Amino acid sequence: MPHKFTSMGKCETNRTNQEKAFNYRVKTKCSIREASDKFSIKSRTLQEAFKRSRAKSDGTTYVPVEGKTFTADQETTLCQYAVTAAKCFTVYHATVSEVSPMNTL
């Protein structure tokens, strides 16, 4: 019988707690694990926040996660593929500009 998994209860990450833990670690110079335990977030999440901060800033400023999944080029390519696939199964011939979600912004 397989081992039953029990969650530690740290599944959801509150963005304000992440920022608080980040600032706490910068201010007190404690370990990432100590700061993450104090604010009940995963240590890997906090570690990624520091990695993102070092890449995009000075390493001591909190940088929030960007919400984009695809770049503009990837999104255009995906829309073109969707139009091509739609042409295979239907008579409707849409253009990329009609399907592209970038036009709704």
N, C-alpha and C positions, 0 to 999 in steps of 0.2 A: 504494500500500500504506500503511495507517495506521501511525502511529508506535507502537512497542511501549512500553507503560507499564512502568516499573521502580519498584518500591516502595522507599521509603527505610528500611523496616524499623521504623517507629514506629507500627505499627497498634495494638498492644495497649497499654493504659494501665494500669499498675500503680497502684492507689490509694495505696499507701504512697509510691511515687516522686512522685506528684502532690502529696501533702502535704509531702514533703521539699522539693520544688522551691518550693512556696508559702512555706514557712517560710524557706528559703534566700534567696528574693528579699526577703522582709520584713526579714530580719536584715542582709543585705549591701546592700540597696537597688540591686541590679543590674537589668538589663532583663529583661523577660519572656522574650525570646528566649535570652538567655544562661543563665538558670536552666533553661529547658526543654531546651536542648542539653546542659547538664551532667547532667541526670537522665533524658535520652532519652525525653522526652514531647513531644507536639506543642505548639507555642506557643499555638495557638488553644484547646487544652484548658486550659492554665494561665490564659489570658486569661479564659475563661469562669469559672474558679474564683475569680478576683479580682472579676469582675462579680457573682457569686453572693454573695461575702463582703461586698461593699459594700452589696448590697441587703438582706441578712439579718443583718448584723453590723456591726462597726466598720471593716471593710476590711483588718484585719491578723490576723483569726482565721479559720482554715480551716473552711469549712462543707461537709460532704460532700454528695454528690448524693442527693436523695430518690428512693426506688425506685418511687413511685407514678406510673403512667402516666395514669390517669383519676381525676377527682374522684369523690366519692360520687354526685353528681347525674348525671354522665355515665355512670357504671357502671349506675345504676338505669335510665336511659333505654335504654342498650344492652341490658340484660336484658329490658326490656319489648319492645323490637324483636325480640329473639331469640324470645320467647314468641309474638309475633304472627306471625312468619315460620314458626314451627313449626306453628301452627294452620292455616296455609295448606296445608301439605304432609302433615300427619298428623291423626289423630283425637285424639291425646293433648292434653289441655288442662292445661298446667302453669301454676302461678301464679308470680309474680315471686319470691316468697320461696323457692320450690323451686329456682329456677335461679340466683338471685343468689349470687355468690361472696363477698359481704360477710358472709353468714351463717356461713361456714366459719371466720372469724377469731376 
